[in-house]
Amino acid sequence: MNKPQDRFLRYAPQTGARFSNKLEFWNRLHLDLPLLAALLVTAGLGLLELYSASGRDMDMTLKQLASYGLGFTAMIVLAQVPPRSYEAISPWFYGIAMVLLLMVAVAGETRLGAKRWLRIPGVTSLQPSEFMKLAMPMMMAWFLGARVLPPRLRVVGLALLLLGPPVALIAKQPDLGTGILVASSGLFVLFLSGLPWWLMGVFLALVGSLAPVAWHFMHDYQRQRILTLIDPESDPLGNGWNIIQSKTAIGSGGLFGKGWLEGSQSHLDFLPEGHTDFIIAAYSEEFGLIGVLILLVLYTVILGRSFYIAGQATDSYSRLLAGAITLSFFVYVFVNAGMVSGILPVVGVPLPFVSYGGTAVITLLSGFGMLMSIHTHRKLIG
């Protein structure tokens, strides 16, 4: 008669082999299964909330679903490209994105007072600043990855020259939210390249000292956003309305929320932009603190797996690029949550995979496709 431990020894290797074969299958597709699963669950949760926050607008929900389809397709395609190919095209991609930004400044299409788009006659319009979200970390990683790290001061200065012009062009459109994301993606590469802490402290002090100068170059609405952050109750029916209603929606959700499709702030139009920038307030009202914690856990899983991929990269370019893409994703989450909760000014940064907006979804998933390429091609080389 067979003992229980004998049966375990007989079946356990077979189970382990099947599990190993499944992982090998996903690796051959150049897809990282844990990261892919977290992205799919977050996207599904985002679609669920978008349907509610948009007032059960099925057309909007289907458009977002189509954007997810394009985004995941782009992710799968980009995951097949070896990291060495990304390294080779980085300066060309950056150069093309810079030319497009210059074209926007000269002959861009203006909508709602902002010149951010290039019209392609008979086809569509493009927002070149979205390309720079990927072109900037790729270029900085290419520039620094080929040099001795940590970089010398002269190299740091040259890297900042690569960073400055596109950020200035984006800020001039004006698009402060995208400018912050592009600037942070480049600065993260510098940070990951091994800059000494004292130099980063000097840089932050310099940025802080220039704040009074930057104030004079801001648009009136940008200044008002900062003043509203300090005291939203000073104009509760005007500029302070958004943040006051957002806090009300977040607080009214309580521990478990009012239930899906039951949020009053967004459905009764008290919460402006409840399906885009302020969607986490609508989500918090319906799903409460527990729902928000679940969403934060999903974001943490995505960040944790992405950091793991960056740490496992085998060359400087891949390591710097993967780290910058991961930290840029963190900025998306932190800035959106911060502005909705009233600790940061409103700058128009969407909540990843939850806010309505196809361009941001495609850009983010393209970045995760590069991350998967870095990880799975490393395994094949190994």
Rosetta blueprint (number, residue, H / E / L):
1 M L
2 N L
3 K L
4 P H
5 Q H
6 D H
7 R H
8 F H
9 L H
10 R H
11 Y H
12 A H
13 P H
14 Q H
15 T H
16 G H
17 A H
18 R H
19 F H
20 S H
21 N H
22 K H
23 L H
24 E H
25 F H
26 W H
27 N H
28 R H
29 L L
30 H L
31 L L
32 D L
33 L H
34 P H
35 L H
36 L H
37 A H
38 A H
39 L H
40 L H
41 V H
42 T H
43 A H
44 G H
45 L H
46 G H
47 L H
48 L H
49 E H
50 L H
51 Y H
52 S H
53 A H
54 S L
55 G L
56 R L
57 D L
58 M H
59 D H
60 M H
61 T H
62 L H
63 K H
64 Q H
65 L H
66 A H
67 S H
68 Y H
69 G H
70 L H
71 G H
72 F H
73 T H
74 A H
75 M H
76 I H
77 V H
78 L H
79 A H
80 Q L
81 V L
82 P L
83 P H
84 R H
85 S H
86 Y H
87 E H
88 A H
89 I H
90 S H
91 P H
92 W H
93 F H
94 Y H
95 G H
96 I H
97 A H
98 M H
99 V H
100 L H
101 L H
102 L H
103 M H
104 V H
105 A H
106 V H
107 A H
108 G L
109 E E
110 T E
111 R E
112 L L
113 G L
114 A E
115 K E
116 R E
117 W E
118 L E
119 R E
120 I E
121 P L
122 G L
123 V L
124 T E
125 S E
126 L E
127 Q L
128 P H
129 S H
130 E H
131 F H
132 M H
133 K H
134 L H
135 A H
136 M H
137 P H
138 M H
139 M H
140 M H
141 A H
142 W H
143 F H
144 L H
145 G H
146 A L
147 R L
148 V L
149 L L
150 P L
151 P L
152 R L
153 L H
154 R H
155 V H
156 V H
157 G H
158 L H
159 A H
160 L H
161 L H
162 L H
163 L H
164 G H
165 P H
166 P H
167 V H
168 A H
169 L H
170 I H
171 A H
172 K H
173 Q L
174 P L
175 D L
176 L H
177 G H
178 T H
179 G H
180 I H
181 L H
182 V H
183 A H
184 S H
185 S H
186 G H
187 L H
188 F H
189 V H
190 L H
191 F H
192 L H
193 S L
194 G L
195 L L
196 P L
197 W H
198 W H
199 L H
200 M H
201 G H
202 V H
203 F H
204 L H
205 A H
206 L H
207 V H
208 G H
209 S H
210 L L
211 A H
212 P H
213 V H
214 A H
215 W H
216 H H
217 F H
218 M L
219 H L
220 D H
221 Y H
222 Q H
223 R H
224 Q H
225 R H
226 I H
227 L H
228 T H
229 L H
230 I H
231 D L
232 P H
233 E H
234 S H
235 D L
236 P L
237 L L
238 G L
239 N L
240 G L
241 W H
242 N H
243 I H
244 I H
245 Q H
246 S H
247 K H
248 T H
249 A H
250 I H
251 G H
252 S H
253 G L
254 G L
255 L L
256 F L
257 G L
258 K L
259 G L
260 W L
261 L L
262 E L
263 G L
264 S H
265 Q H
266 S H
267 H H
268 L L
269 D L
270 F L
271 L L
272 P L
273 E L
274 G L
275 H L
276 T L
277 D L
278 F L
279 I H
280 I H
281 A H
282 A H
283 Y H
284 S H
285 E H
286 E H
287 F H
288 G H
289 L H
290 I H
291 G H
292 V H
293 L H
294 I H
295 L H
296 L H
297 V H
298 L H
299 Y H
300 T H
301 V H
302 I H
303 L H
304 G H
305 R H
306 S H
307 F H
308 Y H
309 I H
310 A H
311 G H
312 Q H
313 A L
314 T L
315 D L
316 S H
317 Y H
318 S H
319 R H
320 L H
321 L H
322 A H
323 G H
324 A H
325 I H
326 T H
327 L H
328 S H
329 F H
330 F H
331 V H
332 Y H
333 V H
334 F H
335 V H
336 N H
337 A H
338 G H
339 M H
340 V H
341 S H
342 G L
343 I L
344 L L
345 P L
346 V L
347 V L
348 G L
349 V L
350 P L
351 L L
352 P L
353 F L
354 V L
355 S L
356 Y L
357 G L
358 G H
359 T H
360 A H
361 V H
362 I H
363 T H
364 L H
365 L H
366 S H
367 G H
368 F H
369 G H
370 M H
371 L H
372 M H
373 S H
374 I H
375 H H
376 T H
377 H H
378 R H
379 K H
380 L H
381 I H
382 G L
